[in-house]
Structure formats: structure tokens, C-alpha cells
Amino acid sequence: MSSNLISLAGWTFLPNLVTGWVQSFWYSFTIRAGDPKPQPGSPTYNLHRRRIHILVVSVYLLYTIYEADWDIRRASDFYQDLGLPHTASERDIKSKFRRLAAIHHPDKLSAPTSNSNNYFVHLKLAQDTLLNPTKRFAYERFGPEVVSWERCSSIRDYLVRGLQAILPYYVVAAIFMYFLGLLGFLEWGKYWRWLTLVILCVFELHTISRPYFPPIAGMFVNPILTTLTNHPPYLPFQIIQLARKLSVTMYIAFSQIGPLLHPRPGLSPAANSELALKQQLDRLQATAKATEVETARLVEMEMGPFRDEQAAGALKGKVKEWLVKNTIRNDPEVRDAIGKTFKRRRVDAPVGAKGNR
């Protein structure tokens, strides 16, 4: 959840800045030295900025999809770890585990290590989870977290426990979007953003509560992936993870591409973009100032019980006295007089004192 919020907050401001950098680099790369560059506000400049901005956001959307898919494949799942299809029967699971145990069991290894022991324990956990129909149902919809859920013995228990983990996500997302809207950061596509959030919530609730895989995975995504590529098929909880990530990119698309496709009347796309950037920076500065004031107030409140007016007054007096003495000692005339005094004392010292020295 935190990573999605950071991604949404960061890319609410960054695309305009990245667009400016890319446009400057593009002009320096394509226009020879000495040739005039399109001036800001000109039709050519506005057209280039619009295209580059849409390209920047589109590249980020594609990168988000790739990143989400990479994270899912890197995390793997119990079916991939055991080398089984999602339709594997109980007999297939036991047979496959026996073959893997003959290879990875610590007693079968000449020099077992902690990693090999942990891997065998992981395979055993995968088998136990998939052999239990209730845990298998919960695992396919909520992911590996279900193995740590306690006091869950039925599908209903797992569904209740899963709802307790899912609903806070959408509550926090709704609150975050609402406050961003109040601050003026999500002016474009408000209706579509809320509609996307509602659709995603309904899709997730439908996916976790049905005994079958979601049709979008079972009929479209997984057949295409397994037929045309070597990509492993998605489980329902992986489809949900991917959908959540894509919803964040949809928010970004609404915020960044919307003003370019539907500019304000009387303003050019570049003017709309610059105005939106200025408004966002102003609001960000106001938010930072408010946060600074609030932080100072909290620090002052926390330090209140430790204040001592008498000690503070004594400290001020000591500091003032030290500053006065230090100023006097550093005065050139005073230092010269002190030096002459020490020199005179050394010259006028008694003979016995000189000998002792």
C-alpha cells in the first residue's frame, strides 16, 4: 500500500519536470548549434511538449506493468515451486513432491546447508498447503500470507480474515484520494478515478469469494500467456496484485494526460501544463510550510515539561558573560597589553626563579 501511495504522490509531480528535461535534451540533440530552437509558447514548442508529455506518461505506464509482472514472477508461487499446473490433483501433488524430496531432502545431500534445509521446508509447506482444499482455496486468493493466519479452519474463516486485510487498503486509498482532491492535485478525471477504485474493489471481492478463477484470467490472460510465451499463468491473488498496480497507473494517466486531451478553453496545452505545474508546486510549498509549523508546534509541546525558566535565565546570563569576556580577550589592544604584562613578568622574575625554570 505504501509503495502505491508513494508512486501516486511522486508521479503526480514528476512527469511535468521529466517532460521539460526530455524536451531540452531532444532540442540539444536534434537541433544543430546556432540554429534557432522553438520558443516556449510557440505552436511548435507546444506540440512537442504535448507529445513528449504523453510519451513520458505512457512509458511509465508500460514500466509499471513490467515492474509489477517482474515482482510477481520473482516471488513465484507454490505451483511453480513444485512444477505443477493449477489444475493438479492430489495424486499429482504427492507424486511431484516425492520426486523433489528424493533430490532436495537433507538426508539425500552430501553436504546439506541451511539454504537447502529451508528450501526443502518450503517445498513441504507448499505440498501441505495444496493438499488441504481449504488452504488451497485461500492461498490462490490471498497469497502466501495465509500460511501464517491462525485460527482459520474453514473457507469462511479465511474469507473473513482476508476481508480484514483488504478493506483497509481501499479505505486508506479513498481517504488519500479525497484529501489530494481537496488540495487540488487530482482535478482531472475525478469521476473516473473513483469509478476505477470501485470497480477494482468489486473485482477483488468477486475474485476472492468465487470457487473458480476470475474469467479474465481463466479465459483470456492465462491462455494467451501459456500459448504465446513461456510466462507462467497467474493465480487470482497475482491478478489482484497486478490490477492494484495498474489502478495506480490509471490515476497517473487521468492526472497527466487528461489536461492535454481536454485543455481549458482559451489556454494552450503548454500553458495548461505550466499552470498545473505551478499550482501543484504552490500547493506543495504550502503543505510543506504547514507541516513545518505543525512539527515546530509538536516539538515545543513535547519539550514543554522539561522547561525551567530559572535554569534558562542562568544559562542566558552565563552565555552573555562568556560572550563579553571572549570579546574583550579577542580585542587586539587587550591582547597586546596582556602580552606585554607576561613579557615584563618574565624579565623581572627573580634569579632563583629563572634558575628553577
C-alpha positions, 0 to 999 in steps of 0.5 A, spaced: 500 500 500 505 504 501 509 503 495 502 505 491 501 511 495 508 513 494 508 512 486 501 516 486 504 522 490 511 522 486 508 521 479 503 526 480 509 531 480 514 528 476 512 527 469 511 535 468 519 536 470 521 529 466 517 532 460 521 539 460 528 535 461 526 530 455 524 536 451 531 540 452 535 534 451 531 532 444 532 540 442 540 539 444 540 533 440 536 534 434 537 541 433 544 543 430 548 549 434 546 556 432 540 554 429 534 557 432 530 552 437 522 553 438 520 558 443 516 556 449 509 558 447 510 557 440 505 552 436 511 548 435 514 548 442 507 546 444 506 540 440 512 537 442 511 538 449 504 535 448 507 529 445 513 528 449 508 529 455 504 523 453 510 519 451 513 520 458 506 518 461 505 512 457 512 509 458 511 509 465 505 506 464 508 500 460 514 500 466 509 499 471 506 493 468 513 490 467 515 492 474 509 489 477 509 482 472 517 482 474 515 482 482 510 477 481 514 472 477 520 473 482 516 471 488 513 465 484 508 461 487 507 454 490 505 451 483 511 453 480 515 451 486 513 444 485 512 444 477 505 443 477 499 446 473 493 449 477 489 444 475 493 438 479 490 433 483 492 430 489 495 424 486 499 429 482 501 433 488 504 427 492 507 424 486 511 431 484 513 432 491 516 425 492 520 426 486 523 433 489 524 430 496 528 424 493 533 430 490 532 436 495 531 432 502 537 433 507 538 426 508 539 425 500 545 431 500 552 430 501 553 436 504 546 439 506 546 447 508 541 451 511 539 454 504 537 447 502 534 445 509 529 451 508 528 450 501 526 443 502 521 446 508 518 450 503 517 445 498 513 441 504 509 447 506 507 448 499 505 440 498 501 441 505 498 447 503 495 444 496 493 438 499 488 441 504 482 444 499 481 449 504 488 452 504 488 451 497 482 455 496 485 461 500 492 461 498 490 462 490 486 468 493 490 471 498 497 469 497 502 466 501 500 470 507 495 465 509 500 460 511 501 464 517 493 466 519 491 462 525 485 460 527 482 459 520 479 452 519 474 453 514 473 457 507 469 462 511 474 463 516 479 465 511 474 469 507 473 473 513 480 474 515 482 476 508 476 481 508 480 484 514 486 485 510 483 488 504 478 493 506 483 497 509 487 498 503 481 501 499 479 505 505 486 508 506 486 509 498 479 513 498 481 517 504 488 519 500 484 520 494 479 525 497 484 529 501 489 530 494 482 532 491 481 537 496 488 540 495 487 540 488 492 535 485 487 530 482 482 535 478 482 531 472 478 525 471 475 525 478 469 521 476 473 516 473 478 515 478 473 513 483 469 509 478 476 505 477 477 504 485 470 501 485 470 497 480 477 494 482 474 493 489 468 489 486 473 485 482 477 483 488 471 481 492 468 477 486 475 474 485 476 472 492 469 469 494 468 465 487 470 457 487 473 458 480 478 463 477 476 470 475 474 469 467 479 474 465 484 470 467 481 463 466 479 465 459 483 470 456 490 472 460 492 465 462 491 462 455 494 467 451 500 467 456 501 459 456 500 459 448 504 465 446 510 465 451 513 461 456 510 466 462 507 462 467 499 463 468 497 467 474 493 465 480 487 470 482 491 473 488 497 475 482 491 478 478 489 482 484 496 484 485 497 486 478 490 490 477 492 494 484 498 496 480 495 498 474 489 502 478 495 506 480 497 507 473 490 509 471 490 515 476 497 517 473 494 517 466 487 521 468 492 526 472 497 527 466 494 526 460 487 528 461 489 536 461 492 535 454 486 531 451 481 536 454 485 543 455 481 549 458 478 553 453 482 559 451 489 556 454 494 552 450 496 545 452 503 548 454 500 553 458 495 548 461 501 544 463 505 550 466 499 552 470 498 545 473 505 545 474 505 551 478 499 550 482 501 543 484 508 546 486 504 552 490 500 547 493 506 543 495 510 549 498 504 550 502 503 543 505 510 543 506 510 550 510 504 547 514 507 541 516 513 545 518 509 549 523 505 543 525 512 539 527 515 546 530 508 546 534 509 538 536 516 539 538 515 545 543 509 541 546 513 535 547 519 539 550 514 543 554 515 539 561 522 539 561 522 547 561 525 551 567 525 558 566 530 559 572 535 554 569 534 558 562 535 565 565 542 562 568 544 559 562 542 566 558 546 570 563 552 565 563 552 565 555 552 573 555 558 573 560 562 568 556 560 572 550 563 579 553 569 576 556 571 572 549 570 579 546 574 583 550 580 577 550 579 577 542 580 585 542 587 586 539 589 592 544 587 587 550 591 582 547 597 586 546 597 589 553 596 582 556 602 580 552 606 585 554 604 584 562 607 576 561 613 579 557 615 584 563 613 578 568 618 574 565 624 579 565 623 581 572 622 574 575 627 573 580 634 569 579 632 563 583 626 563 579 629 563 572 634 558 575 628 553 577 625 554 570 
